[in-house]
Amino acid sequence: MNIQRAKIAIIGGSIAGCAMAITLRRMGCSVNVYERSPTALADRGAGIILPQQLQMRLLAEAYLPQDFHGFILQKRDWIIDDGSEMGKRLWRQDVSGIANHWGALWRALKASLPSANYHAGTSLVDFSNTPKGVHYTLSDGSENQADLLIAADGYRSLIRERMSWGSESDYAGYVLWRGNFPATRVNDTALLEQLKADASWISVCYHGGHAVIYLIPSGQNDNTSDDLSINWAVYTPPPADIDFTSPTSISAGSVTAELYAQLDDLLRTSFPPQIEALLRHSRREEISIQPIYDELAIRFAEDRILFCGDAAGVVRPHTASGATKALQDAFALQRLSADTEDLDVLLAAYDRERVQECNSLVETGRRIGRAQVEDTPDWSGMTEDTFRQWNESTFQGKQIYLYPDTQTNVR
């Protein structure tokens, strides 16, 4: 089967699905994307970080419009509460990345796709491999045939679940509280101006976890470089009496006063006053709880089914690689297609490469999780030298794009 004549069905229309659709359309394929959510995904306000090299490529190859802005990050300040207003900075670490608004990135990618080929409110019901490709049934009752079915349906992938090797993601045993709010809510902007001037983000350290705070574009339609939001994430043990073993989450608007009281106590007792005050601009109904899961990839392609993004393997957010991995999957398929026009040969090459790449990231995320959440050091006793040694011990020579001395090759 020649890839340029292939008929493709992509299940999942978020960042992974849109990036794959753009790539495959440019390869000459006929592509339809099916997204189960009936509403626009642009309301997802979480911040994500991309490698600068990857974001520049997205701009250069017109996956993103030329006026698409992110917030460049160059420094990471590790801080503990020592009783002072801003806390004590333990280490200023060199970093490299561009912070983005998830919804704005998705909206920009989706804009490259014809509206007639993006089907919102349509989910996969069933599928089966046939000698001619994949037969699949959609929630609208239609029966369809494709040469290739792409699973871009996230970490709770129905397609992966139905495979003989399918499995659920593994719960790490801790959670991530997330918040995001417009910078216009903040009256005292001294801290925000400092973050902009230093191109920096903050990590607050405490026993049993840490928090990250950084600026992102607001995600509004103009997406200007001066229109910013504050994105924050707080890693903690799970709230009492909630079982997160099976993949789930607590969405914004569902965090009760009792649950919030646990975050409130941590902010009050473990955060420097100035940073605590900043995070309290988030309203309880805007805060969500993301249990942390991961999963090693078994396959990235089998028969005429291809996996991408979190549907293939799940990486902990410490690596800041969820969206990055999905975008790199699309670029890997594009690059590998230069060596063959045969669809089955292409899928085999993609499978070999992406399984290895994904599982290396999963293992790196697990090491970071152990060091920064599950078995935190005595932060107060850390010096710049011991911080560097601890960091090197955590990564054990593995590469991650966030840190200039361990640059990841974006292929």
KAFEN-V222173 format. One record per residue. N is the residue number from 1. SS is DSSP state (H for helix, E for strand, L for the rest). NEAR is the number of other ideal C-beta (glycine too) atoms within 10 Angstrom. Layout:
[[N SS NEAR] [N SS NEAR]]
//
This chain:
[[1 L 18] [2 E 11] [3 H 22] [4 H 12] [5 H 12] [6 L 20] [7 E 16] [8 E 24] [9 E 23] [10 E 30] [11 E 27] [12 L 29] [13 L 25] [14 L 24] [15 H 26] [16 H 30] [17 H 31] [18 H 30] [19 H 29] [20 H 26] [21 H 27] [22 H 21] [23 H 23] [24 H 24] [25 H 16] [26 H 15] [27 L 18] [28 L 13] [29 L 18] [30 E 14] [31 E 25] [32 E 20] [33 E 25] [34 E 25] [35 E 24] [36 L 18] [37 L 15] [38 L 9] [39 L 9] [40 L 13] [41 H 17] [42 H 18] [43 H 12] [44 L 19] [45 L 22] [46 L 21] [47 E 26] [48 E 23] [49 E 29] [50 E 23] [51 L 23] [52 H 17] [53 H 15] [54 H 19] [55 H 23] [56 H 14] [57 H 16] [58 H 21] [59 H 15] [60 H 10] [61 L 13] [62 L 11] [63 L 22] [64 L 22] [65 L 12] [66 L 7] [67 L 11] [68 L 18] [69 L 19] [70 L 24] [71 E 23] [72 E 14] [73 E 22] [74 E 14] [75 E 14] [76 E 19] [77 E 20] [78 E 21] [79 E 22] [80 E 19] [81 L 20] [82 L 12] [83 L 8] [84 L 10] [85 L 10] [86 L 17] [87 L 23] [88 E 15] [89 E 13] [90 E 21] [91 E 19] [92 E 14] [93 E 19] [94 E 11] [95 E 19] [96 E 18] [97 E 25] [98 E 19] [99 E 22] [100 E 27] [101 E 28] [102 H 23] [103 H 19] [104 H 23] [105 H 29] [106 H 26] [107 H 18] [108 H 20] [109 H 24] [110 H 23] [111 L 11] [112 L 16] [113 L 19] [114 L 11] [115 H 9] [116 H 7] [117 H 14] [118 E 19] [119 E 19] [120 E 16] [121 L 12] [122 L 20] [123 L 17] [124 E 21] [125 E 14] [126 E 11] [127 E 21] [128 E 10] [129 E 13] [130 E 11] [131 L 4] [132 L 11] [133 E 21] [134 E 22] [135 E 15] [136 E 20] [137 E 14] [138 E 20] [139 L 13] [140 L 11] [141 L 7] [142 L 10] [143 E 10] [144 E 15] [145 E 13] [146 E 22] [147 L 19] [148 E 25] [149 E 25] [150 E 30] [151 E 29] [152 L 31] [153 L 28] [154 L 20] [155 L 19] [156 L 17] [157 L 24] [158 H 19] [159 H 23] [160 H 26] [161 H 13] [162 H 14] [163 L 16] [164 L 7] [165 L 8] [166 L 13] [167 L 11] [168 L 15] [169 L 20] [170 E 16] [171 E 18] [172 E 22] [173 E 14] [174 E 18] [175 E 23] [176 E 23] [177 E 26] [178 E 21] [179 E 24] [180 E 24] [181 E 21] [182 E 15] [183 H 18] [184 H 12] [185 H 12] [186 L 16] [187 L 6] [188 L 10] [189 L 12] [190 H 10] [191 H 18] [192 H 15] [193 H 10] [194 H 13] [195 H 23] [196 H 16] [197 H 8] [198 H 13] [199 L 14] [200 E 19] [201 E 24] [202 E 23] [203 E 19] [204 E 26] [205 E 22] [206 E 18] [207 L 11] [208 L 14] [209 E 22] [210 E 23] [211 E 23] [212 E 21] [213 E 24] [214 E 22] [215 E 21] [216 E 25] [217 E 23] [218 L 23] [219 L 24] [220 L 14] [221 L 10] [222 L 10] [223 L 20] [224 L 12] [225 L 12] [226 L 10] [227 L 17] [228 E 22] [229 E 23] [230 E 24] [231 E 25] [232 E 23] [233 E 18] [234 E 24] [235 E 26] [236 E 20] [237 E 13] [238 L 17] [239 L 19] [240 L 8] [241 L 6] [242 L 12] [243 L 9] [244 L 20] [245 L 11] [246 L 11] [247 L 16] [248 L 15] [249 L 16] [250 E 19] [251 L 11] [252 L 20] [253 L 10] [254 L 12] [255 L 20] [256 L 10] [257 H 8] [258 H 10] [259 H 18] [260 H 16] [261 H 11] [262 H 16] [263 H 20] [264 H 14] [265 H 10] [266 H 19] [267 H 17] [268 H 11] [269 H 10] [270 H 21] [271 L 23] [272 L 20] [273 H 14] [274 H 14] [275 H 21] [276 H 18] [277 H 15] [278 H 21] [279 H 20] [280 L 14] [281 L 17] [282 L 19] [283 L 11] [284 H 15] [285 H 11] [286 H 15] [287 L 24] [288 E 19] [289 E 25] [290 E 18] [291 E 21] [292 E 22] [293 E 22] [294 E 23] [295 E 21] [296 L 16] [297 L 21] [298 L 17] [299 L 19] [300 L 26] [301 E 24] [302 E 15] [303 L 15] [304 L 20] [305 E 23] [306 E 29] [307 E 30] [308 L 31] [309 H 31] [310 H 28] [311 H 28] [312 L 28] [313 L 25] [314 E 27] [315 L 28] [316 L 24] [317 H 21] [318 H 26] [319 H 24] [320 L 23] [321 L 27] [322 H 23] [323 H 23] [324 H 24] [325 H 22] [326 H 24] [327 H 29] [328 H 25] [329 H 28] [330 H 24] [331 H 18] [332 H 19] [333 H 26] [334 H 18] [335 H 15] [336 H 19] [337 H 22] [338 L 9] [339 L 10] [340 L 15] [341 L 15] [342 E 13] [343 H 22] [344 H 14] [345 H 15] [346 H 23] [347 H 23] [348 H 14] [349 H 18] [350 H 21] [351 H 18] [352 H 12] [353 H 17] [354 H 25] [355 H 19] [356 H 11] [357 H 19] [358 H 26] [359 H 16] [360 H 15] [361 H 25] [362 H 20] [363 H 15] [364 H 22] [365 H 23] [366 H 19] [367 H 17] [368 H 20] [369 H 23] [370 H 14] [371 H 18] [372 H 20] [373 H 22] [374 H 16] [375 L 9] [376 L 16] [377 L 14] [378 L 8] [379 H 18] [380 H 12] [381 H 8] [382 L 18] [383 L 10] [384 H 13] [385 H 9] [386 H 14] [387 H 17] [388 H 13] [389 H 12] [390 H 14] [391 H 18] [392 H 12] [393 H 10] [394 H 16] [395 H 16] [396 L 9] [397 L 6] [398 L 15] [399 L 14] [400 L 19] [401 L 23] [402 L 21] [403 L 17] [404 H 11] [405 H 10] [406 H 16] [407 L 14] [408 L 21] [409 L 10] [410 L 17] [411 L 11]]
//
